[in-house]
Amino acid sequence: MSTTRKPIFNWMIFIATIVVVFFLGLLASSIVERRAEAPMTNKPQVEIAKFEPRNEVWGKNFTAEYESYMKTKEGNFKSKYNGNAMIDMLEVDPRLVVLWAGYSFSKAYYQGRGHEHAIEDIRNILRTGGPSNTNPGPQPNTCWTCKSPDVPRLMNENGVSSFYSGKWSQLGSEIVNPIGCADCHNNESLELQITRPALIEAFERQGKTIEIASHNELRSLVCAQCHAEYYFNKKRPGNEGIDYLTFPWDKGVSAEQMEAYYDEIEFTDWKHALSKAPMLKAQHPDWEVFSMGIHAERGVSCADCHMPYMTEGGRKYTDHHIQSPLNNVENSCMVCHKEKTAELVKNVYDRQDKIIQNRDELEKLCVRLHVEAKTAWDMGASEEQMKLILTDIRHAQWRWDYSAASHGASFHAPIEIGRVISTGIQIAQEGRIKLARLLVELGYKGEVPYPDISSKSKAQAYIGLPMEELQKEKDDFLKNIVPLWDAEAKEREAKMKINYVIK
């Protein structure tokens, strides 16, 4: 009997040993991975102060990360749809000018470049106007919020509400460092952290807390603090009249849930210059759309694809060349997928083609809605007659913009975006039917002609934009005001050098 039980006992010991070794291996692998993510140099070269905004200072301790981050200057990658080069989207698609008539986006809208260009691009864009010493310009300070690690520094020095107050040009000499290290990392522990209050406040209003977020969750949430839909809340209790940056997530993050939130508080970004509809402008709801896709469902973070791990000299680190995974398929996609690069890229383009085909149809319908609504107003329509039509215009274009403004939406969540676009087409068609009936009632005969908006200049002329005047204001600003900002910034930079000591 003992000879029968002995082999079984030995096998049990063998299996238990394998299990123990397996879990010890996992523990060792985790420890090695964490150590591999430590700085390349064992001894820090400088002491990094709290709220240190200069990426080059952090780069003295984190050479590989800094060198990879500096590649965000590059503008040499072009995919089938966009890339990292500066592309004039109004030239590519002049219909956008009409969709945003009466709003600053009709003046200029470019494909976003890498993070290193954040300050340069916001200064140059026509949407920020041409502020002068006597005219501070139309945009609030809040527009700086996601452009620089100088923002958390100023929020700490002056308070959040104070930062959101005033005009954009008032902080021009203070906010000079492009997006970087201090936006996402704690200067002492180097742990990921949220530095923008809007995300924290949005979580709190939903009864959540970011403090318990895991490291993997933070690898997406540090992106979400800027890559998300937002609005300027002038009615926030205690901050009335201030353009307080707020995420509209109280009811959820889907297109319909955020729309319901905006409708309930009667928020409007602008009144459309042609249709007079109370419009909403989606502001890149990237995290919201990503969170409804298969990658988020599988626990993949933003950083896994846009900032994959790299190996250099036996050291593992996070690639801070934040970019499209299509320009780095081997290190991003192929960590999980085993298909060939060409096949993976084709899969992405196939999804984009199908989504954008339908999105373009919704876009054309929205243009027709604005033009036909203007015709109805010109024919003497009353506000009561137009009320439901204007709501349809608002809701249809919101769905188009939710789908178009989100970077990579057709890849991140193609099923959800396809659904949103289809409901937008339905709402747009219902609005056009109501308009057709109203136009007949008003005595209009025939079909409302589609305007000649075949180029950006023609579209801007159609909606009545004085582009030469606007460009001159911006040119004068860049020539006369920006040099003063830079001089003040250099003076402050000289004083800031005492904030770190070379060891």
C-alpha positions as CSV (number, residue, x, y, z in Angstrom):
1,M,0.0,0.0,0.0
2,S,2.9,2.4,0.8
3,T,4.5,1.7,-2.6
4,T,1.2,2.8,-4.3
5,R,0.9,6.1,-2.4
6,K,4.6,7.1,-2.7
7,P,4.6,8.0,-6.4
8,I,1.4,10.0,-5.9
9,F,3.0,11.9,-3.0
10,N,6.1,12.6,-5.1
11,W,4.0,13.9,-8.0
12,M,2.1,16.2,-5.6
13,I,5.4,17.6,-4.3
14,F,6.7,18.1,-7.9
15,I,3.5,19.9,-9.0
16,A,3.6,22.1,-5.8
17,T,7.2,23.0,-6.5
18,I,6.3,24.0,-10.1
19,V,3.5,26.3,-8.9
20,V,5.8,28.0,-6.3
21,V,8.6,28.5,-8.8
22,F,6.0,30.0,-11.3
23,F,4.8,32.6,-8.9
24,L,8.3,33.4,-7.7
25,G,9.2,33.9,-11.3
26,L,6.3,36.3,-11.7
27,L,7.4,38.2,-8.7
28,A,11.0,38.4,-9.9
29,S,9.8,39.6,-13.3
30,S,7.7,42.3,-11.8
31,I,10.7,43.5,-9.7
32,V,13.0,43.5,-12.6
33,E,10.5,45.4,-14.8
34,R,10.1,48.1,-12.1
35,R,13.8,48.4,-11.8
36,A,14.2,48.5,-15.5
37,E,11.9,51.5,-15.6
38,A,14.2,53.4,-13.2
39,P,16.5,56.2,-14.5
40,M,19.3,55.1,-16.7
41,T,21.8,56.8,-14.4
42,N,22.0,55.4,-10.9
43,K,22.8,58.8,-9.5
44,P,20.5,61.7,-10.3
45,Q,22.3,64.5,-12.0
46,V,20.1,67.3,-10.7
47,E,17.5,67.8,-8.0
48,I,14.1,68.4,-9.6
49,A,12.0,70.9,-7.7
50,K,8.2,70.6,-7.2
51,F,6.3,72.0,-10.2
52,E,9.5,72.2,-12.2
53,P,8.1,72.9,-15.7
54,R,11.2,72.6,-17.9
55,N,11.5,69.3,-19.7
56,E,15.2,69.8,-20.2
57,V,15.8,69.8,-16.5
58,W,14.0,66.5,-16.0
59,G,16.0,65.2,-19.0
60,K,19.2,65.5,-17.1
61,N,18.0,62.6,-14.9
62,F,16.0,60.7,-17.5
63,T,18.0,60.9,-20.7
64,A,16.3,58.1,-22.7
65,E,12.8,59.4,-21.9
66,Y,13.7,63.0,-22.7
67,E,15.5,62.1,-26.0
68,S,12.5,60.1,-27.1
69,Y,10.1,62.9,-26.1
70,M,12.0,65.4,-28.2
71,K,11.0,63.3,-31.2
72,T,7.5,64.8,-30.9
73,K,9.0,67.7,-32.8
74,E,9.0,65.5,-35.9
75,G,6.4,66.1,-38.6
76,N,7.4,63.5,-41.2
77,F,4.7,60.8,-40.7
78,K,1.6,60.7,-42.8
79,S,-1.0,58.0,-42.5
80,K,-4.0,57.6,-44.8
81,Y,-5.9,60.0,-42.5
82,N,-3.7,62.7,-41.0
83,G,-0.4,62.0,-39.1
84,N,1.9,64.3,-37.2
85,A,2.4,67.0,-39.9
86,M,0.6,70.4,-39.8
87,I,-2.4,69.9,-42.2
88,D,-4.9,72.7,-42.8
89,M,-8.1,70.8,-42.3
90,L,-10.3,73.7,-43.6
91,E,-8.4,73.4,-46.9
92,V,-8.9,69.6,-46.9
93,D,-12.6,69.9,-46.1
94,P,-14.1,73.4,-46.6
95,R,-17.5,72.1,-45.4
96,L,-16.1,72.5,-41.9
97,V,-16.1,76.3,-42.3
98,V,-19.9,76.3,-42.8
99,L,-20.4,73.9,-39.9
100,W,-18.6,76.3,-37.6
101,A,-19.9,79.5,-39.0
102,G,-19.9,82.1,-36.2
103,Y,-17.4,80.2,-34.2
104,S,-13.6,80.6,-34.1
105,F,-12.9,77.2,-35.6
106,S,-14.2,78.6,-38.9
107,K,-11.1,80.8,-39.0
108,A,-8.5,78.1,-38.6
109,Y,-8.3,74.4,-37.8
110,Y,-5.2,72.3,-38.2
111,Q,-4.3,68.7,-37.7
112,G,-2.6,68.5,-34.3
113,R,1.2,68.2,-34.2
114,G,3.4,66.6,-31.5
115,H,3.4,67.8,-27.9
116,E,6.7,69.8,-28.4
117,H,4.8,72.2,-30.6
118,A,2.0,72.9,-28.1
119,I,3.0,76.5,-27.2
120,E,4.1,77.5,-30.7
121,D,0.8,76.3,-32.3
122,I,-1.6,77.9,-29.8
123,R,0.3,81.2,-30.3
124,N,0.1,81.0,-34.0
125,I,-3.5,79.8,-34.5
126,L,-6.0,82.4,-35.7
127,R,-8.5,81.2,-33.1
128,T,-6.6,83.0,-30.4
129,G,-6.9,86.2,-32.3
130,G,-4.4,89.1,-32.4
131,P,-4.3,90.5,-28.8
132,S,-2.4,93.7,-28.2
133,N,-1.4,95.8,-25.2
134,T,-4.8,97.6,-25.3
135,N,-6.9,94.6,-26.5
136,P,-6.3,91.4,-24.6
137,G,-8.1,89.3,-27.2
138,P,-11.3,87.2,-27.0
139,Q,-10.0,83.9,-25.5
140,P,-9.8,83.2,-21.7
141,N,-6.8,82.0,-19.8
142,T,-8.5,78.6,-19.6
143,C,-7.4,77.9,-23.1
144,W,-3.9,77.4,-21.8
145,T,-4.9,74.6,-19.5
146,C,-3.6,71.6,-21.4
147,K,-0.7,73.2,-23.2
148,S,2.1,73.3,-20.6
149,P,3.5,72.1,-17.3
150,D,3.6,75.8,-16.4
151,V,-0.1,75.4,-15.8
152,P,0.1,73.3,-12.6
153,R,2.8,75.7,-11.4
154,L,0.6,78.7,-11.8
155,M,-2.4,77.0,-10.4
156,N,-0.4,76.2,-7.3
157,E,1.0,79.7,-7.0
158,N,-2.2,81.6,-7.6
159,G,-5.1,79.2,-7.2
160,V,-7.2,77.3,-9.7
161,S,-10.0,79.9,-10.0
162,S,-7.5,82.7,-10.4
163,F,-5.8,80.8,-13.2
164,Y,-9.1,80.4,-15.1
165,S,-9.8,84.1,-14.8
166,G,-8.7,86.8,-17.2
167,K,-7.8,86.7,-20.9
168,W,-5.5,84.3,-22.7
169,S,-2.8,86.9,-23.5
170,Q,-2.3,87.8,-19.8
171,L,-0.3,84.6,-19.2
172,G,1.6,84.6,-22.5
173,S,5.0,85.2,-20.9
174,E,4.3,82.8,-18.0
175,I,3.3,79.8,-20.1
176,V,6.3,79.0,-22.3
177,N,7.2,75.3,-21.7
178,P,5.4,72.8,-24.0
179,I,3.6,69.7,-22.6
180,G,6.0,67.4,-20.8
181,C,7.2,65.7,-17.7
182,A,5.6,67.7,-14.9
183,D,2.2,67.3,-16.5
184,C,2.1,63.6,-15.6
185,H,4.8,62.8,-13.1
186,N,5.5,63.5,-9.4
187,N,8.9,65.2,-9.1
188,E,10.0,63.1,-6.1
189,S,8.4,59.6,-6.5
190,L,8.2,59.9,-10.3
191,E,4.8,58.2,-9.9
192,L,2.1,59.1,-12.4
193,Q,-0.2,61.8,-11.1
194,I,-3.2,64.0,-12.2
195,T,-2.2,67.6,-12.3
196,R,-5.4,69.1,-13.8
197,P,-8.4,69.6,-11.5
198,A,-11.1,69.1,-14.0
199,L,-10.6,65.3,-14.2
200,I,-10.5,64.9,-10.4
201,E,-13.6,67.1,-10.0
202,A,-15.5,65.1,-12.7
203,F,-14.7,61.8,-10.8
204,E,-15.8,63.3,-7.5
205,R,-19.1,64.4,-8.9
206,Q,-19.7,60.8,-9.9
207,G,-18.8,59.6,-6.5
208,K,-15.4,58.2,-7.6
209,T,-11.9,59.0,-6.5
210,I,-8.7,59.0,-8.7
211,E,-6.6,58.3,-5.6
212,I,-7.4,54.6,-5.7
213,A,-6.6,54.3,-9.4
214,S,-4.1,51.6,-10.3
215,H,-0.8,52.3,-12.1
216,N,-2.3,50.8,-15.3
217,E,-5.4,53.0,-15.0
218,L,-3.2,56.0,-14.5
219,R,-1.4,55.2,-17.8
220,S,-4.7,56.3,-19.4
221,L,-6.0,58.8,-16.9
222,V,-3.0,61.1,-17.3
223,C,-3.9,61.3,-20.9
224,A,-7.6,61.8,-20.1
225,Q,-7.0,64.9,-18.1
226,C,-6.5,66.7,-21.4
227,H,-7.7,64.4,-24.1
228,A,-11.4,64.7,-23.2
229,E,-14.5,66.7,-23.9
230,Y,-14.9,69.9,-21.8
231,Y,-16.7,73.2,-21.6
232,F,-16.2,76.5,-19.8
233,N,-18.7,76.6,-16.9
234,K,-19.5,80.2,-16.1
235,K,-22.2,79.2,-13.5
236,R,-20.1,77.0,-11.2
237,P,-21.1,77.9,-7.6
238,G,-18.5,80.2,-6.0
239,N,-16.9,80.8,-9.4
240,E,-19.7,82.6,-11.3
241,G,-18.6,84.4,-14.4
242,I,-15.3,82.6,-14.5
243,D,-14.5,80.3,-17.5
244,Y,-14.1,77.2,-15.2
245,L,-13.0,74.2,-17.2
246,T,-15.4,71.3,-16.6
247,F,-15.9,67.8,-17.9
248,P,-19.6,67.0,-18.7
249,W,-19.5,63.5,-17.4
250,D,-22.2,63.7,-14.7
251,K,-24.6,61.5,-16.7
252,G,-22.0,59.4,-18.5
253,V,-19.5,59.8,-21.3
254,S,-21.5,58.6,-24.4
255,A,-22.6,61.1,-27.0
256,E,-26.2,61.0,-25.8
257,Q,-25.3,61.2,-22.1
258,M,-23.2,64.3,-22.5
259,E,-25.7,65.8,-24.9
260,A,-28.4,65.3,-22.2
261,Y,-26.1,67.0,-19.6
262,Y,-25.7,70.0,-21.9
263,D,-29.4,70.2,-22.8
264,E,-30.4,70.1,-19.1
265,I,-28.2,73.0,-18.1
266,E,-29.0,74.8,-21.4
267,F,-25.4,75.2,-22.3
268,T,-24.4,76.5,-25.8
269,D,-20.9,77.0,-27.2
270,W,-22.1,79.5,-29.8
271,K,-25.1,80.5,-31.9
272,H,-24.6,79.4,-35.5
273,A,-24.3,82.4,-37.9
274,L,-26.5,80.9,-40.6
275,S,-29.1,78.6,-38.9
276,K,-29.1,80.4,-35.6
277,A,-29.1,77.0,-33.9
278,P,-27.7,76.8,-30.3
279,M,-24.6,74.7,-31.1
280,L,-22.3,72.4,-29.2
281,K,-18.6,72.0,-30.2
282,A,-17.0,68.7,-29.3
283,Q,-13.5,69.2,-27.9
284,H,-11.7,65.9,-28.7
285,P,-13.5,63.3,-26.5
286,D,-10.7,60.9,-26.9
287,W,-10.8,59.2,-23.6
288,E,-14.5,58.9,-23.6
289,V,-14.5,57.1,-27.0
290,F,-11.5,55.0,-26.1
291,S,-13.2,53.8,-22.9
292,M,-16.1,52.3,-25.0
293,G,-13.8,50.3,-27.3
294,I,-12.4,46.7,-27.2
295,H,-8.9,47.7,-26.1
296,A,-10.1,49.5,-23.0
297,E,-12.4,46.5,-22.3
298,R,-9.3,44.3,-22.4
299,G,-7.4,46.5,-20.0
300,V,-5.1,48.1,-22.6
301,S,-4.0,51.6,-21.6
302,C,-3.3,54.6,-23.8
303,A,0.4,54.4,-23.1
304,D,0.6,50.7,-24.1
305,C,-0.1,51.8,-27.7
306,H,1.0,55.4,-27.9
307,M,4.0,55.1,-25.5
308,P,5.1,51.5,-25.7
309,Y,8.0,50.1,-23.7
310,M,11.4,50.2,-25.3
311,T,14.7,48.5,-24.6
312,E,18.1,50.2,-24.9
313,G,21.4,48.9,-23.6
314,G,19.6,46.2,-21.5
315,R,17.4,48.9,-19.9
316,K,13.6,49.0,-20.3
317,Y,11.9,52.3,-20.4
318,T,8.7,54.0,-21.7
319,D,9.0,55.6,-25.1
320,H,8.0,59.2,-24.7
321,H,7.7,59.8,-28.4
322,I,4.0,60.1,-28.1
323,Q,2.6,59.3,-31.5
324,S,0.3,57.2,-33.7
325,P,0.9,53.5,-33.2
326,L,0.8,53.2,-37.0
327,N,4.3,54.8,-37.0
328,N,5.5,52.2,-34.5
329,V,3.6,49.0,-35.2
330,E,6.3,46.6,-34.2
331,N,6.6,48.0,-30.7
332,S,2.9,48.8,-30.1
333,C,0.5,46.6,-32.0
334,M,2.7,43.5,-32.4
335,V,3.3,43.1,-28.7
336,C,-0.2,41.6,-28.6
337,H,-1.1,41.0,-32.3
338,K,0.9,38.5,-34.3
339,E,-0.2,39.5,-37.8
340,K,2.2,41.2,-40.3
341,T,2.6,45.0,-40.1
342,A,0.9,45.5,-43.5
343,E,-2.1,43.5,-42.4
344,L,-2.5,45.4,-39.1
345,V,-2.3,48.7,-40.9
346,K,-4.9,47.5,-43.5
347,N,-7.2,46.5,-40.7
348,V,-7.0,50.1,-39.2
349,Y,-7.6,51.7,-42.6
350,D,-10.5,49.5,-43.4
351,R,-12.3,50.6,-40.2
352,Q,-11.4,54.2,-40.8
353,D,-12.7,54.1,-44.5
354,K,-16.1,52.7,-43.4
355,I,-16.6,55.1,-40.5
356,I,-15.4,58.2,-42.4
357,Q,-17.6,57.3,-45.5
358,N,-20.8,57.6,-43.3
359,R,-19.4,60.5,-41.3
360,D,-18.9,62.5,-44.5
361,E,-22.6,61.9,-45.4
362,L,-23.7,63.2,-42.0
363,E,-21.4,66.2,-42.5
364,K,-23.0,67.0,-45.8
365,L,-26.5,66.8,-44.3
366,C,-25.5,69.2,-41.5
367,V,-24.3,71.7,-44.1
368,R,-27.6,71.4,-45.9
369,L,-29.5,71.9,-42.6
370,H,-27.7,75.2,-41.9
371,V,-28.2,76.5,-45.4
372,E,-31.9,75.5,-45.5
373,A,-32.5,76.9,-42.0
374,K,-31.1,80.2,-43.1
375,T,-33.4,80.2,-46.1
376,A,-36.4,79.6,-43.7
377,W,-35.3,82.5,-41.6
378,D,-35.0,84.7,-44.7
379,M,-38.5,83.7,-45.7
380,G,-39.9,84.9,-42.4
381,A,-40.0,81.8,-40.2
382,S,-40.9,82.4,-36.6
383,E,-38.8,81.1,-33.6
384,E,-41.7,78.8,-32.7
385,Q,-41.7,77.3,-36.1
386,M,-37.9,76.8,-36.0
387,K,-37.6,75.5,-32.4
388,L,-37.7,71.8,-33.1
389,I,-35.6,72.1,-36.2
390,L,-32.8,74.0,-34.4
391,T,-32.8,71.2,-31.8
392,D,-32.3,68.6,-34.6
393,I,-29.5,70.7,-36.0
394,R,-27.8,70.9,-32.6
395,H,-28.1,67.2,-32.0
396,A,-27.1,66.0,-35.5
397,Q,-24.0,68.1,-35.6
398,W,-23.0,67.2,-32.0
399,R,-23.0,63.5,-33.1
400,W,-20.9,64.4,-36.2
401,D,-18.5,66.4,-34.1
402,Y,-18.3,63.8,-31.3
403,S,-17.1,61.3,-34.0
404,A,-14.9,63.7,-35.9
405,A,-13.2,65.6,-33.1
406,S,-12.1,62.4,-31.2
407,H,-8.6,61.5,-32.3
408,G,-8.6,57.9,-33.6
409,A,-12.3,57.4,-32.9
410,S,-12.9,55.1,-35.9
411,F,-10.2,52.8,-34.5
412,H,-10.7,53.2,-30.7
413,A,-14.4,52.3,-30.8
414,P,-15.7,51.7,-34.4
415,I,-18.9,50.0,-33.3
416,E,-19.9,52.8,-31.0
417,I,-18.9,55.6,-33.5
418,G,-20.7,53.8,-36.3
419,R,-23.8,53.8,-34.0
420,V,-23.4,57.5,-33.1
421,I,-23.1,58.6,-36.8
422,S,-26.1,56.5,-37.8
423,T,-28.3,58.2,-35.2
424,G,-26.9,61.6,-36.3
425,I,-27.9,60.8,-39.9
426,Q,-31.4,59.9,-38.8
427,I,-31.8,63.1,-36.7
428,A,-30.4,65.2,-39.6
429,Q,-32.9,63.7,-42.1
430,E,-35.8,64.3,-39.7
431,G,-34.7,67.9,-39.4
432,R,-34.6,68.3,-43.2
433,I,-38.1,66.9,-43.5
434,K,-39.4,69.4,-41.0
435,L,-37.6,72.2,-42.9
436,A,-38.9,71.1,-46.3
437,R,-42.5,71.2,-44.9
438,L,-41.9,74.6,-43.4
439,L,-40.3,76.0,-46.6
440,V,-43.4,74.9,-48.5
441,E,-45.6,76.5,-45.9
442,L,-43.6,79.7,-46.2
443,G,-44.0,79.7,-50.0
444,Y,-40.5,78.6,-51.1
445,K,-40.5,76.6,-54.3
446,G,-37.9,74.1,-55.4
447,E,-34.8,72.9,-53.7
448,V,-32.5,75.2,-51.7
449,P,-29.3,75.5,-53.7
450,Y,-26.1,74.1,-52.2
451,P,-23.5,76.9,-51.9
452,D,-20.1,76.9,-53.8
453,I,-17.8,76.0,-50.9
454,S,-15.3,74.1,-52.9
455,S,-12.4,75.8,-51.2
456,K,-11.6,77.2,-47.8
457,S,-11.5,80.8,-49.1
458,K,-14.9,80.4,-50.9
459,A,-16.5,78.9,-47.8
460,Q,-15.1,81.7,-45.5
461,A,-16.4,84.3,-48.0
462,Y,-19.8,82.6,-48.0
463,I,-20.1,82.9,-44.2
464,G,-18.7,86.5,-44.2
465,L,-15.4,86.1,-42.5
466,P,-13.0,89.1,-43.0
467,M,-9.9,86.9,-43.3
468,E,-7.4,89.6,-44.4
469,E,-8.2,91.7,-41.4
470,L,-8.0,88.7,-39.0
471,Q,-4.7,87.6,-40.5
472,K,-3.2,91.1,-40.2
473,E,-4.2,91.3,-36.5
474,K,-2.5,87.9,-35.9
475,D,0.6,88.9,-37.8
476,D,0.9,92.1,-35.8
477,F,0.5,90.1,-32.6
478,L,3.3,87.7,-33.6
479,K,5.6,90.5,-34.6
480,N,5.0,92.9,-31.7
481,I,3.7,91.0,-28.7
482,V,5.3,87.5,-28.8
483,P,8.9,88.9,-28.6
484,L,7.9,90.8,-25.4
485,W,6.6,87.5,-23.9
486,D,9.8,85.7,-24.8
487,A,12.0,88.4,-23.3
488,E,10.0,88.3,-20.0
489,A,10.2,84.5,-20.0
490,K,14.0,84.5,-20.5
491,E,14.3,86.9,-17.6
492,R,12.3,84.6,-15.4
493,E,14.2,81.6,-16.6
494,A,17.5,83.2,-15.4
495,K,16.0,83.5,-11.9
496,M,14.6,80.0,-11.9
497,K,18.0,78.4,-12.3
498,I,18.3,78.5,-8.5
499,N,15.5,75.9,-8.4
500,Y,17.8,73.0,-9.2
501,V,21.4,72.2,-8.3
502,I,23.7,70.2,-10.4
503,K,25.1,67.5,-8.2
